[in-house]
Amino acid sequence: MKKYLAMLLAVAMILALAACTSQPSGNSPAPQTSAPVSTDTPAPTQGGDTQEIRLASHNAVIEGNPYRVRYEADIQEAAAAAKDYGLNVSYASFVSNWDAATESQQIENSINEGYDIILVNAVSSTGLDPIIEKAQDAGIIYINADCEYTSTDVNVLNVSTDQYYLGYETAKYAAEVLGEGAKVIMIAALDGNSANTDRQNGFADAIEEYGLEVVGGQYNHDWDAVKAQQIMTEILNSGLEFDGILISQCAEAALAAYDAAGAQYPKFIGFNDTGEFMSRMYELNKDEKKMDFMVMSNPPGVGATALNFGLNMILGKELKEDVYTVPEIHAIRVPSKVSFTYDDIENPEFVEYATTMAPGDAITYWLTIDEVASAYFK
């Protein structure tokens, strides 16, 4: 859980400005929009006792998105750690900037260049079936990470954080704090994104089960801090009455709207897991309780965990039977491991996060090669 400290200095300068406004870390390759095409598709080679592995990480966005910056940095650290297993993993990053056509071409290029592992945090949850099949036919290990690929017509491994759990547990705790019948507003993330869909399903089930009432309109901040603050400003200006805020991250941006308006904070807000949010909650509540909150870890390290699935496959291991959380899309959803509320205001672990993390950084961790092997492989 403390692995974020190892990367903190490398990303602190770029993440310290504000949440959702950082740039790629200094040790991350510059985002590439294309890759040269080669007709060769070599298998992994042996160099003495070290096996050379070529990894292509494909991402929808990095620049300006602290989660994705950390996601790539964690993959790099996990790739470096593979040396302890006789694997020399060379890393290349490709960024499509939310353009599906660019993403398709980049992945095609990676296939033609003969990468051994292709790790994709996709723009869309469908539309890549032929490309995935081409990679698999070439003997390439293709894994979808973070945002799940939901087509049932292709056999692709999905490795993600359990987003349903994040939404359900946040709304459940809000109900415990606010009581049955309490009014809440809901600010979702990106409509159509699989992670957002799963979170919203979790929110909705707990809201119904525990008797919360959602008021106001349907809001989406698209994981954009500026948009989140604008939405919250409009809600405050509307005079809408509510007790708490259910928000799919960007919580610190919503609170910035309160600060700008000089408005009284709600009784509850959650969830988020950035350094800025935890610092705000700690400073606000350390002397007396002023607002309850929910920190739920949505670790960017899920990409590193996904890589370690691929490296176990490179090492010749096979997945256990009945390993999938969602069998129809071959999805393995890794549970969130870290959460904090007001009850943890004096918890040394929470205090450390709240007082040492860079504002835009997020709680991160991942499963090592051995941990993945023990939990998911024969």
N, C-alpha and C positions, 0 to 999 in steps of 0.2 A: 504493500500500500504506500510505501514511502518512495517508490521508484521515481516519482516526479521530481524529487530533490536532485537526482543525478543529472537531470536535463535542465534544471532551473536556470543556471547561469547562462546556458546557451541560448535560451529563449527570452530571458527576462527583459532585455532591452527592447525587443520587438513587441512584447506583450504588455509592457508596463503602462502604455498610454491609456487604454480602456478596453473593456470587454468588447468582443466582436469587431475590433478595429486593427488587429495586429497583422504583421507581415510574416512570411515564411522565415523560419529560424536560420541563423547564419550557416549551420552545417547541413541544411537541406539544399539539394540541387535546385537551381532556378526552374520554375514550372516550364515544361516543354509543351509545345503545341503540335509537334509531329516528331516522328522518329524515322531515320533512314531505313529503307526496305532492303532486306537481304533475301536471297533465295535459299540460303542454307538454314537448316533446322537441326543443329547439333544437339545430341543428348548431353547430359551432365558429364563432364570430363574429370579424370582423376589426375591430380598433381601431387605425386608422392603419396603421403597419408592424408592429404587434404582434397576434398571434392569441391570443385568449382561449381557454384550455383549462381545463375543469373535471375534476378528478381525484377519484374516490372510492376510498379505500383501505379494504378490508374485512379485518379480522383476527379470528382466533378469540380472541385474548387479547393484552393488553399489560401491564396492571398486574401486578407481581410476576414478570415474565418479562424478564430483561435483554436476551435476544436479540431479542424482539419490540419492546421499547423502542427499541433501536438500529435495528432494521428500519424502523420508522416515521420515526425521525430521519433516516436515510439517504435515504429517499424524499423527505422535505421538502427536504433539501439538493440532491438531484438535480433536483427540481422548480424550485427557485430558479435553478439553473444553466441551465435551459432558456431563460432570458431572452436568453442570448447567441445563441440561434437564432431570436429573434423570437417566442417562445412565452411567454405569461404564464400560468403554471399555478397555478390556485387549488386548494388541497388541503383535503379533508375526510376525517376518520377515523371509522370505524364499527367497533365491537367487539361481538361476539356472546357473549363469555364461554363459549365452547365449546357454545353452544346452536344446533343446526342450524336449528330453526324461526325463531329470532331472526335468524340469518344470512340465511335465505331472504327474510324480510320486509325486512330492511335493503337487500339487493341489489335487490329489487323496487322499493323506494322510490327508490333511486339511478337505476334505469332510468326510472321515471316522472318524476323530476326532470330527466332529460336530461343526465346527466353524459357527458362525451366519452370518458373512459377509466375503466373499472372494473377495479381491481386487487384480486384476491382471494387471500388466504392462508387457504384454506378449512378448516372444521371437519372435513369428510369428503372423501374422494377421489371420491365419487359422490353422486348425488341432486339435482344442480342442473341437469340437462340442459334442462328446459323454460325455466328462468330464463336460462340462457346463450343459448339460441336466441332468446328474447324480446329480450335485449340486442342480439344481432347483427342481428335484424330491424329494430331501431330505429337501426341504423347506429353503435352504440356499440362501441368497441374494448374487448373483454373479455379479460383476461389472468390466468391463474392463476400465482401466484408462490410460490416456496419449496416448499410441500407440493403435490405434483402432483395434478392431477385426472385420474383414470385411466379414466373412462368412454370407451369407443370409439364411442359413438353420437352424439357431438357433436364438432364441429370447434373445439376451444379450444386456444389456445397456452399451453403450460406453459413457464415459465422457472424453473429451479432450479439449485442447486449439485449436483454429481455426488456423491450420498450413497454410492453403491456404492463409489466410489473411496476415500472417507474410511474406510469399514470395512475394505476390502481392504488398503490400504496400512498401516493401523495393525496389523492382525493379521500381515501379512507382516513388518513390522519387529520385532514382538514375537518372532516365530519366530527372526529373525536374532540377537536379543539373548539369548533364553532357550535356544535349541537345539531340535532335533527331539525330540518326546516330552514337552516341558515341559507342566506342568499350569497351566491358566489358568481363572479364573472369568469369566463373561460377565454384565455388567449392561447390559441394553438400555434403550431409552427408552420410548416410548409404543406399546403394542401396537395394531396396526391403522393407525397413522399411516404414510403412504407413505414419508416420509423415513426413518423407523425401519426399515421393511421393506427398503428398498434398502441401508441400512447393514448390516443383519443378513445380507443375502445376500452382501455383500462380506466381512464378517467370516467367515462360514461357508466361503466358497470358499477364502480364504487359510488358514484353520485346517486344512482338509482337504488343501490342496496342500502345505503346509509342515509338516504333522505335529504340530500342537499337540493337546493333549487338554483338552477342556472338562470341568470337574468342578463338583459342586454342582448346585443347582437352576436353574430359569429365573427370572431376576430382571428386574423392570422398575421403573425409578425415576420414570417419567412426567415427566421433566425437572423433578423436584421435589427441591431440595437436601436438605430435611429427610428425605424418603423415601430418598434415596440414602444418607445417613449411617446411617439406621436399618437398611437392608439390609446395609450393610457391617459394622455393629456385630453384627448377628445372625450373619453369616458368621464373623467373628472369634471370637465366643463359641462357635460350633459346633465349633471345633477343626479345621475343614477345612484340609487342606494344599494349597497351590498356590504357583506361582512368580510369576505375574503377573496383572494385572487388565486385561481388555478392557472398556472402559466407553464408552457413547455419551454423552459430555459429563458434566457434574457430577462430574468427577474430584476437584476440590478438596473436595467434600462427602465423598467416600469416604475421602480422606486425613484429614479431620477425625475420622473414627471411629478411625483409627489413633492420632491424637494423644490422643484422649480415653481410649483403652485403654492407652496407653503401649506399643503393640505395635511390633515391628520392621517397617519398610516392606517391601513386596514388591520383587522385582528390577526390575519394570517396571509402569508404568501408562500408559494412553492410550486415547482421545484426549480432548483438551479444548483450548480456545483463549482462556480468560479471563485477565484480568490477574492474578487471584489465583493461578490454577494456574501461570502462568509465573513469577510472583514466588516461589512456593513451590519450584518446581524449580530456579530460579536460586540461591536462598539455600541450599537443601539441598546442591547439587552444586558450588558455585563454588570451593570449596577442594579437594575430592576427590569422586570419583564414589561416590555412595551409592545412587542409584536411577536407572535409565534411564526415559525417558518419550517420549511422542509428542504434539507439538502439531500439530494439523491445522486449518487455517482453514475454518470453515463460515460464510462471511461473511454477516451480516445485510444487507449491501448488495445481496444478490441481488434484493431488492424494488426498489431503485433501478435495477438493471440491467433488470429487467422493465419498469419505467416507461419506460426509454429505448428499449426495443423499441416500446412504444406510441407514443412521440413520433416515432420514425422513420416509423411508419405514418401518423401525422397529417401528416407532411411529404410523404406520397405515395410512399414507398419500398416495394418488394416484397421479401419474403424470397427468398433464393437457393434454387435447387433442391437437394434432398437435404440440407437444413440440419438436419434433426431427428436427435437422438441416439437417440430412441425414436419412430420414425415413427407407430406405431399409436396413440399418444396425443398426437402432435404436441408432444413434449417436447424442449426444448433444455436440456441439462445442461452448465452451465459448470464447467470444472475448478477445483478448489481450487488456489490459487497460492502458499500459504505453509505451510511445515511446518518444525518444529524438533525435534531430539532432543538427547541429551546431547552429541553431537559438536558441537553449535552453542552450547555453554555460554559460549564467549567470542566468539561472533558478535556484532558491534556491533548488528545489527538486533534480534536476540533480546534482548540486554541492554537495549536501549532499551524494547522492549515490556515486559519483565519489571520494569523499574524505574520506568516512567512511567505505565502504564495504571492506571485505576481498577480496584479488585478485581473488580467484576462486569461490566466492559466486555469486549468481545470484539474480536478482530482483524476489521476490516472494510475493504471496498473494493468498488468496482463498476465496471462498464464504462460509459464516457461515451457520449453520443449518437454521437460520431464512431467510437468503438471498436466499438460495436454495429453501426453502419452498415457499417464495413469488414469485419467478420468474418461478418456474417449476412445482409446485404441486397445486392441487385444494384446 
